[in-house]
């Protein structure tokens, strides 16, 4: 017996924006072939991930720091 596909529950996010901003978002979404919701969610998710990546703190013992920096400068493995 086939089971129905159930999408994960989605929450609602209300935003207050100026009409010109909404028009800009709508035009950009249309240019990408997306609806407003998908366009805004994709952009917001990417910005959120980047903001969190930038907040990562790397701590190292002062004696280990030069070695850490040297490893960062190595060419990536193939």
N, CA, C and O atoms as a CHARMM CRD file, in Angstrom:
* protein
*
  312
    1    1 UNK  N      0.84000  -1.17800   0.00000 PROA 1      0.00000
    2    1 UNK  CA     0.00000   0.00000   0.00000 PROA 1      0.00000
    3    1 UNK  C      0.88600   1.24300   0.00000 PROA 1      0.00000
    4    1 UNK  O      1.85400   1.32200   0.75700 PROA 1      0.00000
    5    2 UNK  N      0.55800   2.19600  -0.83500 PROA 2      0.00000
    6    2 UNK  CA     1.32400   3.43600  -0.91300 PROA 2      0.00000
    7    2 UNK  C      0.95100   4.36900   0.22200 PROA 2      0.00000
    8    2 UNK  O     -0.21900   4.51100   0.57800 PROA 2      0.00000
    9    3 UNK  N      1.95800   4.99300   0.77500 PROA 3      0.00000
   10    3 UNK  CA     1.71700   5.98400   1.83300 PROA 3      0.00000
   11    3 UNK  C      1.82900   7.36900   1.23200 PROA 3      0.00000
   12    3 UNK  O      2.65900   7.59800   0.35200 PROA 3      0.00000
   13    4 UNK  N      1.00800   8.28900   1.69300 PROA 4      0.00000
   14    4 UNK  CA     1.10400   9.65600   1.15600 PROA 4      0.00000
   15    4 UNK  C      2.41600  10.30800   1.57500 PROA 4      0.00000
   16    4 UNK  O      2.92900  10.05900   2.66600 PROA 4      0.00000
   17    5 UNK  N      2.94400  11.13700   0.70100 PROA 5      0.00000
   18    5 UNK  CA     4.15900  11.88400   1.00900 PROA 5      0.00000
   19    5 UNK  C      3.76300  13.07600   1.86400 PROA 5      0.00000
   20    5 UNK  O      2.92400  13.88500   1.46900 PROA 5      0.00000
   21    6 UNK  N      4.36300  13.17600   3.01900 PROA 6      0.00000
   22    6 UNK  CA     4.03600  14.26800   3.94100 PROA 6      0.00000
   23    6 UNK  C      5.21400  15.22400   3.99000 PROA 6      0.00000
   24    6 UNK  O      6.33200  14.84200   4.33500 PROA 6      0.00000
   25    7 UNK  N      4.94700  16.46000   3.64100 PROA 7      0.00000
   26    7 UNK  CA     5.98800  17.48500   3.69400 PROA 7      0.00000
   27    7 UNK  C      6.22500  17.88900   5.13500 PROA 7      0.00000
   28    7 UNK  O      5.30000  17.87300   5.94700 PROA 7      0.00000
   29    8 UNK  N      7.47000  18.25700   5.46200 PROA 8      0.00000
   30    8 UNK  CA     7.72500  18.74000   6.81800 PROA 8      0.00000
   31    8 UNK  C      6.90900  20.00500   7.08700 PROA 8      0.00000
   32    8 UNK  O      6.67400  20.81700   6.19200 PROA 8      0.00000
   33    9 UNK  N      6.48900  20.14600   8.32800 PROA 9      0.00000
   34    9 UNK  CA     5.69800  21.31700   8.69800 PROA 9      0.00000
   35    9 UNK  C      6.52200  22.57800   8.49400 PROA 9      0.00000
   36    9 UNK  O      7.71600  22.61100   8.79200 PROA 9      0.00000
   37   10 UNK  N      5.87500  23.60300   7.98800 PROA 10     0.00000
   38   10 UNK  CA     6.54700  24.88200   7.77700 PROA 10     0.00000
   39   10 UNK  C      5.93300  25.91800   8.70000 PROA 10     0.00000
   40   10 UNK  O      4.73100  25.89600   8.96500 PROA 10     0.00000
   41   11 UNK  N      6.74300  26.80000   9.17400 PROA 11     0.00000
   42   11 UNK  CA     6.32000  27.90600  10.02600 PROA 11     0.00000
   43   11 UNK  C      6.07300  29.13300   9.16400 PROA 11     0.00000
   44   11 UNK  O      6.49800  29.19300   8.01100 PROA 11     0.00000
   45   12 UNK  N      5.39200  30.09600   9.72900 PROA 12     0.00000
   46   12 UNK  CA     5.13700  31.35700   9.03800 PROA 12     0.00000
   47   12 UNK  C      6.07400  32.42100   9.59100 PROA 12     0.00000
   48   12 UNK  O      6.29400  32.50000  10.80000 PROA 12     0.00000
   49   13 UNK  N      6.62400  33.23800   8.69800 PROA 13     0.00000
   50   13 UNK  CA     7.48700  34.34800   9.07300 PROA 13     0.00000
   51   13 UNK  C      6.89500  35.60300   8.45000 PROA 13     0.00000
   52   13 UNK  O      6.80000  35.70600   7.22700 PROA 13     0.00000
   53   14 UNK  N      6.50100  36.54400   9.27200 PROA 14     0.00000
   54   14 UNK  CA     5.91300  37.78400   8.77000 PROA 14     0.00000
   55   14 UNK  C      6.98500  38.86900   8.71900 PROA 14     0.00000
   56   14 UNK  O      7.74600  39.04700   9.67000 PROA 14     0.00000
   57   15 UNK  N      7.03600  39.57900   7.61700 PROA 15     0.00000
   58   15 UNK  CA     8.00000  40.66100   7.44600 PROA 15     0.00000
   59   15 UNK  C      7.27700  41.92700   7.02500 PROA 15     0.00000
   60   15 UNK  O      6.30700  41.87800   6.26900 PROA 15     0.00000
   61   16 UNK  N      7.74800  43.04100   7.51200 PROA 16     0.00000
   62   16 UNK  CA     7.23100  44.33600   7.05400 PROA 16     0.00000
   63   16 UNK  C      8.30500  44.94600   6.16900 PROA 16     0.00000
   64   16 UNK  O      9.41800  45.22200   6.61900 PROA 16     0.00000
   65   17 UNK  N      7.96000  45.15200   4.90900 PROA 17     0.00000
   66   17 UNK  CA     8.91900  45.72300   3.97500 PROA 17     0.00000
   67   17 UNK  C      8.24400  46.80500   3.15100 PROA 17     0.00000
   68   17 UNK  O      7.02100  46.84500   3.02300 PROA 17     0.00000
   69   18 UNK  N      9.06000  47.66600   2.60500 PROA 18     0.00000
   70   18 UNK  CA     8.55100  48.73800   1.75100 PROA 18     0.00000
   71   18 UNK  C      8.12100  48.14600   0.41400 PROA 18     0.00000
   72   18 UNK  O      8.68400  47.14600  -0.03200 PROA 18     0.00000
   73   19 UNK  N      7.13500  48.75400  -0.22300 PROA 19     0.00000
   74   19 UNK  CA     6.68100  48.24800  -1.52500 PROA 19     0.00000
   75   19 UNK  C      7.81300  48.13100  -2.54400 PROA 19     0.00000
   76   19 UNK  O      7.84800  47.17500  -3.31800 PROA 19     0.00000
   77   20 UNK  N      8.72900  49.08200  -2.55300 PROA 20     0.00000
   78   20 UNK  CA     9.83300  49.03100  -3.51200 PROA 20     0.00000
   79   20 UNK  C     10.72800  47.81600  -3.25200 PROA 20     0.00000
   80   20 UNK  O     11.23100  47.20200  -4.19300 PROA 20     0.00000
   81   21 UNK  N     10.92600  47.47000  -1.97400 PROA 21     0.00000
   82   21 UNK  CA    11.73600  46.29800  -1.64400 PROA 21     0.00000
   83   21 UNK  C     11.03500  45.01700  -2.08900 PROA 21     0.00000
   84   21 UNK  O     11.66400  44.10000  -2.61800 PROA 21     0.00000
   85   22 UNK  N      9.72300  44.97200  -1.86500 PROA 22     0.00000
   86   22 UNK  CA     8.94700  43.80200  -2.28800 PROA 22     0.00000
   87   22 UNK  C      8.99400  43.65300  -3.80600 PROA 22     0.00000
   88   22 UNK  O      9.15700  42.54600  -4.31900 PROA 22     0.00000
   89   23 UNK  N      8.85500  44.75300  -4.51100 PROA 23     0.00000
   90   23 UNK  CA     8.91300  44.70300  -5.97400 PROA 23     0.00000
   91   23 UNK  C     10.28000  44.20800  -6.44900 PROA 23     0.00000
   92   23 UNK  O     10.37100  43.40400  -7.37600 PROA 23     0.00000
   93   24 UNK  N     11.33200  44.69300  -5.80800 PROA 24     0.00000
   94   24 UNK  CA    12.68400  44.26100  -6.16500 PROA 24     0.00000
   95   24 UNK  C     12.84000  42.75600  -5.95000 PROA 24     0.00000
   96   24 UNK  O     13.36300  42.05100  -6.81300 PROA 24     0.00000
   97   25 UNK  N     12.38700  42.27400  -4.80700 PROA 25     0.00000
   98   25 UNK  CA    12.46600  40.84400  -4.49800 PROA 25     0.00000
   99   25 UNK  C     11.64900  40.04000  -5.50000 PROA 25     0.00000
  100   25 UNK  O     12.09700  38.99900  -5.98100 PROA 25     0.00000
  101   26 UNK  N     10.45400  40.52000  -5.81200 PROA 26     0.00000
  102   26 UNK  CA     9.61000  39.81000  -6.77900 PROA 26     0.00000
  103   26 UNK  C     10.26500  39.73400  -8.15400 PROA 26     0.00000
  104   26 UNK  O     10.21100  38.69700  -8.81500 PROA 26     0.00000
  105   27 UNK  N     10.88000  40.82800  -8.58100 PROA 27     0.00000
  106   27 UNK  CA    11.54600  40.83300  -9.89000 PROA 27     0.00000
  107   27 UNK  C     12.73100  39.87000  -9.90200 PROA 27     0.00000
  108   27 UNK  O     12.93900  39.13200 -10.86500 PROA 27     0.00000
  109   28 UNK  N     13.49900  39.89000  -8.82100 PROA 28     0.00000
  110   28 UNK  CA    14.65900  39.00200  -8.73300 PROA 28     0.00000
  111   28 UNK  C     14.22000  37.53600  -8.67100 PROA 28     0.00000
  112   28 UNK  O     14.82700  36.67600  -9.31000 PROA 28     0.00000
  113   29 UNK  N     13.17700  37.25600  -7.91000 PROA 29     0.00000
  114   29 UNK  CA    12.66700  35.88200  -7.82100 PROA 29     0.00000
  115   29 UNK  C     12.20900  35.40000  -9.19000 PROA 29     0.00000
  116   29 UNK  O     12.50200  34.27400  -9.59400 PROA 29     0.00000
  117   30 UNK  N     11.49700  36.25000  -9.89000 PROA 30     0.00000
  118   30 UNK  CA    11.01800  35.88600 -11.22500 PROA 30     0.00000
  119   30 UNK  C     12.19200  35.62300 -12.16500 PROA 30     0.00000
  120   30 UNK  O     12.15500  34.68600 -12.96300 PROA 30     0.00000
  121   31 UNK  N     13.23000  36.44800 -12.06900 PROA 31     0.00000
  122   31 UNK  CA    14.41100  36.27100 -12.91900 PROA 31     0.00000
  123   31 UNK  C     15.09500  34.93100 -12.65500 PROA 31     0.00000
  124   31 UNK  O     15.70200  34.35000 -13.55500 PROA 31     0.00000
  125   32 UNK  N     14.99500  34.44400 -11.41900 PROA 32     0.00000
  126   32 UNK  CA    15.59900  33.15700 -11.05400 PROA 32     0.00000
  127   32 UNK  C     14.62800  31.99000 -11.22600 PROA 32     0.00000
  128   32 UNK  O     14.98600  30.83800 -10.98000 PROA 32     0.00000
  129   33 UNK  N     13.39100  32.29500 -11.65000 PROA 33     0.00000
  130   33 UNK  CA    12.39600  31.23700 -11.83000 PROA 33     0.00000
  131   33 UNK  C     11.87700  30.67900 -10.52300 PROA 33     0.00000
  132   33 UNK  O     11.50800  29.50600 -10.44800 PROA 33     0.00000
  133   34 UNK  N     11.84500  31.51100  -9.48900 PROA 34     0.00000
  134   34 UNK  CA    11.39500  31.07600  -8.16500 PROA 34     0.00000
  135   34 UNK  C     10.23600  31.93900  -7.70800 PROA 34     0.00000
  136   34 UNK  O     10.01600  33.03400  -8.22600 PROA 34     0.00000
  137   35 UNK  N      9.50200  31.43500  -6.73500 PROA 35     0.00000
  138   35 UNK  CA     8.48100  32.28400  -6.12400 PROA 35     0.00000
  139   35 UNK  C      9.14300  33.10400  -5.01700 PROA 35     0.00000
  140   35 UNK  O     10.28300  32.84200  -4.63400 PROA 35     0.00000
  141   36 UNK  N      8.42100  34.08700  -4.51700 PROA 36     0.00000
  142   36 UNK  CA     8.97900  34.99500  -3.51500 PROA 36     0.00000
  143   36 UNK  C      9.45700  34.23700  -2.27900 PROA 36     0.00000
  144   36 UNK  O     10.55400  34.49300  -1.78400 PROA 36     0.00000
  145   37 UNK  N      8.65200  33.31500  -1.78200 PROA 37     0.00000
  146   37 UNK  CA     9.01200  32.58200  -0.57100 PROA 37     0.00000
  147   37 UNK  C     10.31900  31.81700  -0.74700 PROA 37     0.00000
  148   37 UNK  O     11.22400  31.92600   0.08000 PROA 37     0.00000
  149   38 UNK  N     10.41600  31.05100  -1.81600 PROA 38     0.00000
  150   38 UNK  CA    11.63200  30.26700  -2.04000 PROA 38     0.00000
  151   38 UNK  C     12.85100  31.16200  -2.23000 PROA 38     0.00000
  152   38 UNK  O     13.93500  30.85300  -1.73500 PROA 38     0.00000
  153   39 UNK  N     12.67600  32.26600  -2.94200 PROA 39     0.00000
  154   39 UNK  CA    13.78900  33.18600  -3.17400 PROA 39     0.00000
  155   39 UNK  C     14.28000  33.78600  -1.85700 PROA 39     0.00000
  156   39 UNK  O     15.48100  33.80400  -1.58700 PROA 39     0.00000
  157   40 UNK  N     13.34900  34.27600  -1.04000 PROA 40     0.00000
  158   40 UNK  CA    13.71700  34.91100   0.23200 PROA 40     0.00000
  159   40 UNK  C     14.32300  33.88200   1.18800 PROA 40     0.00000
  160   40 UNK  O     15.32000  34.16800   1.85100 PROA 40     0.00000
  161   41 UNK  N     13.73200  32.69200   1.26400 PROA 41     0.00000
  162   41 UNK  CA    14.27700  31.66900   2.15700 PROA 41     0.00000
  163   41 UNK  C     15.68700  31.25600   1.75300 PROA 41     0.00000
  164   41 UNK  O     16.56000  31.09400   2.60600 PROA 41     0.00000
  165   42 UNK  N     15.90500  31.08800   0.46300 PROA 42     0.00000
  166   42 UNK  CA    17.24000  30.70500  -0.00300 PROA 42     0.00000
  167   42 UNK  C     18.27000  31.78200   0.34100 PROA 42     0.00000
  168   42 UNK  O     19.36400  31.47300   0.81400 PROA 42     0.00000
  169   43 UNK  N     17.91800  33.03900   0.10200 PROA 43     0.00000
  170   43 UNK  CA    18.84000  34.14200   0.38900 PROA 43     0.00000
  171   43 UNK  C     19.07300  34.28600   1.89400 PROA 43     0.00000
  172   43 UNK  O     20.20500  34.49500   2.33100 PROA 43     0.00000
  173   44 UNK  N     18.00800  34.17600   2.68200 PROA 44     0.00000
  174   44 UNK  CA    18.13800  34.31600   4.13500 PROA 44     0.00000
  175   44 UNK  C     18.95100  33.16600   4.72500 PROA 44     0.00000
  176   44 UNK  O     19.78400  33.38100   5.60600 PROA 44     0.00000
  177   45 UNK  N     18.71100  31.95200   4.24300 PROA 45     0.00000
  178   45 UNK  CA    19.45600  30.79500   4.73600 PROA 45     0.00000
  179   45 UNK  C     20.94100  30.94000   4.41900 PROA 45     0.00000
  180   45 UNK  O     21.78600  30.66900   5.27200 PROA 45     0.00000
  181   46 UNK  N     21.26100  31.36100   3.20500 PROA 46     0.00000
  182   46 UNK  CA    22.66600  31.54200   2.81900 PROA 46     0.00000
  183   46 UNK  C     23.32600  32.61500   3.68200 PROA 46     0.00000
  184   46 UNK  O     24.46400  32.44600   4.12100 PROA 46     0.00000
  185   47 UNK  N     22.61700  33.71700   3.92600 PROA 47     0.00000
  186   47 UNK  CA    23.16600  34.79000   4.75800 PROA 47     0.00000
  187   47 UNK  C     23.34800  34.32100   6.20000 PROA 47     0.00000
  188   47 UNK  O     24.33900  34.66800   6.84300 PROA 47     0.00000
  189   48 UNK  N     22.40600  33.54000   6.71000 PROA 48     0.00000
  190   48 UNK  CA    22.50600  33.03500   8.08000 PROA 48     0.00000
  191   48 UNK  C     23.68500  32.07900   8.22800 PROA 48     0.00000
  192   48 UNK  O     24.43800  32.16100   9.19900 PROA 48     0.00000
  193   49 UNK  N     23.84400  31.17400   7.26400 PROA 49     0.00000
  194   49 UNK  CA    24.96900  30.24500   7.31500 PROA 49     0.00000
  195   49 UNK  C     26.29700  30.98900   7.26400 PROA 49     0.00000
  196   49 UNK  O     27.22300  30.65800   8.00400 PROA 49     0.00000
  197   50 UNK  N     26.39300  31.98400   6.40100 PROA 50     0.00000
  198   50 UNK  CA    27.63100  32.76000   6.28500 PROA 50     0.00000
  199   50 UNK  C     27.92100  33.51700   7.57900 PROA 50     0.00000
  200   50 UNK  O     29.06600  33.56600   8.02800 PROA 50     0.00000
  201   51 UNK  N     26.88500  34.10900   8.18000 PROA 51     0.00000
  202   51 UNK  CA    27.06700  34.84300   9.43600 PROA 51     0.00000
  203   51 UNK  C     27.58300  33.91700  10.53500 PROA 51     0.00000
  204   51 UNK  O     28.44100  34.31000  11.32600 PROA 51     0.00000
  205   52 UNK  N     27.06600  32.69400  10.58600 PROA 52     0.00000
  206   52 UNK  CA    27.52100  31.75100  11.60900 PROA 52     0.00000
  207   52 UNK  C     28.93400  31.25500  11.33300 PROA 52     0.00000
  208   52 UNK  O     29.72000  31.06800  12.26100 PROA 52     0.00000
  209   53 UNK  N     29.25600  31.04300  10.07000 PROA 53     0.00000
  210   53 UNK  CA    30.62000  30.62800   9.71900 PROA 53     0.00000
  211   53 UNK  C     31.61700  31.69900  10.14200 PROA 53     0.00000
  212   53 UNK  O     32.69000  31.38300  10.65400 PROA 53     0.00000
  213   54 UNK  N     31.26800  32.95800   9.93100 PROA 54     0.00000
  214   54 UNK  CA    32.16500  34.06100  10.27300 PROA 54     0.00000
  215   54 UNK  C     32.35500  34.21300  11.77600 PROA 54     0.00000
  216   54 UNK  O     33.31000  34.85500  12.21200 PROA 54     0.00000
  217   55 UNK  N     31.46500  33.63400  12.57200 PROA 55     0.00000
  218   55 UNK  CA    31.54600  33.75600  14.02200 PROA 55     0.00000
  219   55 UNK  C     32.34500  32.63700  14.67500 PROA 55     0.00000
  220   55 UNK  O     32.52300  32.63400  15.89300 PROA 55     0.00000
  221   56 UNK  N     32.82100  31.70000  13.89300 PROA 56     0.00000
  222   56 UNK  CA    33.59600  30.60200  14.45900 PROA 56     0.00000
  223   56 UNK  C     34.89500  31.14800  15.04000 PROA 56     0.00000
  224   56 UNK  O     35.56900  31.97700  14.42900 PROA 56     0.00000
  225   57 UNK  N     35.22000  30.67900  16.19700 PROA 57     0.00000
  226   57 UNK  CA    36.44900  31.11000  16.86300 PROA 57     0.00000
  227   57 UNK  C     37.41600  29.92900  16.88200 PROA 57     0.00000
  228   57 UNK  O     37.05100  28.82100  17.27600 PROA 57     0.00000
  229   58 UNK  N     38.62800  30.17500  16.46100 PROA 58     0.00000
  230   58 UNK  CA    39.65400  29.13800  16.47500 PROA 58     0.00000
  231   58 UNK  C     40.64900  29.49600  17.57300 PROA 58     0.00000
  232   58 UNK  O     41.26900  30.56000  17.55000 PROA 58     0.00000
  233   59 UNK  N     40.78700  28.59700  18.52100 PROA 59     0.00000
  234   59 UNK  CA    41.71300  28.82700  19.62400 PROA 59     0.00000
  235   59 UNK  C     42.85400  27.82000  19.51300 PROA 59     0.00000
  236   59 UNK  O     42.63900  26.64400  19.22200 PROA 59     0.00000
  237   60 UNK  N     44.04800  28.29700  19.74700 PROA 60     0.00000
  238   60 UNK  CA    45.21700  27.41400  19.70200 PROA 60     0.00000
  239   60 UNK  C     46.22600  27.87500  20.74200 PROA 60     0.00000
  240   60 UNK  O     46.30800  29.05400  21.08700 PROA 60     0.00000
  241   61 UNK  N     46.96500  26.93500  21.21200 PROA 61     0.00000
  242   61 UNK  CA    48.06100  27.23000  22.11800 PROA 61     0.00000
  243   61 UNK  C     49.04400  28.14100  21.37600 PROA 61     0.00000
  244   61 UNK  O     49.29600  27.91900  20.19100 PROA 61     0.00000
  245   62 UNK  N     49.60200  29.15300  22.03500 PROA 62     0.00000
  246   62 UNK  CA    50.52800  30.05800  21.34200 PROA 62     0.00000
  247   62 UNK  C     51.66800  29.33400  20.62600 PROA 62     0.00000
  248   62 UNK  O     52.11600  29.78100  19.57000 PROA 62     0.00000
  249   63 UNK  N     52.13500  28.23400  21.18500 PROA 63     0.00000
  250   63 UNK  CA    53.21700  27.48500  20.53900 PROA 63     0.00000
  251   63 UNK  C     52.72900  26.74300  19.29500 PROA 63     0.00000
  252   63 UNK  O     53.51600  26.48900  18.38200 PROA 63     0.00000
  253   64 UNK  N     51.44600  26.39400  19.24800 PROA 64     0.00000
  254   64 UNK  CA    50.89100  25.64700  18.11600 PROA 64     0.00000
  255   64 UNK  C     50.43300  26.57000  16.99100 PROA 64     0.00000
  256   64 UNK  O     50.23000  26.11900  15.86300 PROA 64     0.00000
  257   65 UNK  N     50.27200  27.84800  17.28700 PROA 65     0.00000
  258   65 UNK  CA    49.73000  28.79700  16.30400 PROA 65     0.00000
  259   65 UNK  C     50.54300  28.86100  15.00100 PROA 65     0.00000
  260   65 UNK  O     49.94300  28.80000  13.92800 PROA 65     0.00000
  261   66 UNK  N     51.86800  28.97900  15.04600 PROA 66     0.00000
  262   66 UNK  CA    52.62900  29.01900  13.78200 PROA 66     0.00000
  263   66 UNK  C     52.41100  27.77200  12.92200 PROA 66     0.00000
  264   66 UNK  O     52.30300  27.87600  11.70000 PROA 66     0.00000
  265   67 UNK  N     52.34700  26.61000  13.54300 PROA 67     0.00000
  266   67 UNK  CA    52.09900  25.37900  12.79300 PROA 67     0.00000
  267   67 UNK  C     50.71500  25.36400  12.17100 PROA 67     0.00000
  268   67 UNK  O     50.52900  24.87500  11.05700 PROA 67     0.00000
  269   68 UNK  N     49.74500  25.90300  12.89800 PROA 68     0.00000
  270   68 UNK  CA    48.38200  25.99300  12.37000 PROA 68     0.00000
  271   68 UNK  C     48.36000  26.88500  11.13600 PROA 68     0.00000
  272   68 UNK  O     47.76700  26.52700  10.11800 PROA 68     0.00000
  273   69 UNK  N     49.00200  28.04200  11.22300 PROA 69     0.00000
  274   69 UNK  CA    49.04200  28.95400  10.07900 PROA 69     0.00000
  275   69 UNK  C     49.76500  28.32400   8.89000 PROA 69     0.00000
  276   69 UNK  O     49.35900  28.51700   7.74400 PROA 69     0.00000
  277   70 UNK  N     50.81800  27.58200   9.15200 PROA 70     0.00000
  278   70 UNK  CA    51.55600  26.92500   8.06900 PROA 70     0.00000
  279   70 UNK  C     50.66600  25.91200   7.35500 PROA 70     0.00000
  280   70 UNK  O     50.70300  25.80700   6.12900 PROA 70     0.00000
  281   71 UNK  N     49.87000  25.17100   8.11400 PROA 71     0.00000
  282   71 UNK  CA    48.96300  24.19300   7.49600 PROA 71     0.00000
  283   71 UNK  C     47.89400  24.87600   6.65200 PROA 71     0.00000
  284   71 UNK  O     47.48000  24.33500   5.62700 PROA 71     0.00000
  285   72 UNK  N     47.44800  26.03700   7.06000 PROA 72     0.00000
  286   72 UNK  CA    46.45200  26.77400   6.27000 PROA 72     0.00000
  287   72 UNK  C     47.01000  27.16900   4.91000 PROA 72     0.00000
  288   72 UNK  O     46.26800  27.26200   3.93200 PROA 72     0.00000
  289   73 UNK  N     48.30300  27.40000   4.85100 PROA 73     0.00000
  290   73 UNK  CA    48.93500  27.83200   3.60000 PROA 73     0.00000
  291   73 UNK  C     49.31300  26.67700   2.67800 PROA 73     0.00000
  292   73 UNK  O     49.74800  26.91100   1.55000 PROA 73     0.00000
  293   74 UNK  N     49.15600  25.43700   3.13500 PROA 74     0.00000
  294   74 UNK  CA    49.47300  24.28800   2.28700 PROA 74     0.00000
  295   74 UNK  C     48.45600  24.16900   1.15600 PROA 74     0.00000
  296   74 UNK  O     47.29700  24.55400   1.30700 PROA 74     0.00000
  297   75 UNK  N     48.89400  23.64200   0.04200 PROA 75     0.00000
  298   75 UNK  CA    47.98200  23.39800  -1.08300 PROA 75     0.00000
  299   75 UNK  C     46.98400  22.31300  -0.68100 PROA 75     0.00000
  300   75 UNK  O     47.34600  21.38300   0.04000 PROA 75     0.00000
  301   76 UNK  N     45.73800  22.41700  -1.13300 PROA 76     0.00000
  302   76 UNK  CA    44.75200  21.38800  -0.79300 PROA 76     0.00000
  303   76 UNK  C     45.12800  20.04000  -1.41300 PROA 76     0.00000
  304   76 UNK  O     45.74700  19.97400  -2.47500 PROA 76     0.00000
  305   77 UNK  N     44.74300  18.99100  -0.73300 PROA 77     0.00000
  306   77 UNK  CA    45.00700  17.64700  -1.25200 PROA 77     0.00000
  307   77 UNK  C     44.17300  17.41700  -2.50700 PROA 77     0.00000
  308   77 UNK  O     43.05100  17.91400  -2.60800 PROA 77     0.00000
  309   78 UNK  N     44.71700  16.66500  -3.46400 PROA 78     0.00000
  310   78 UNK  CA    43.96300  16.43500  -4.71400 PROA 78     0.00000
  311   78 UNK  C     42.72400  15.59900  -4.50700 PROA 78     0.00000
  312   78 UNK  O     41.99700  15.32700  -5.46200 PROA 78     0.00000
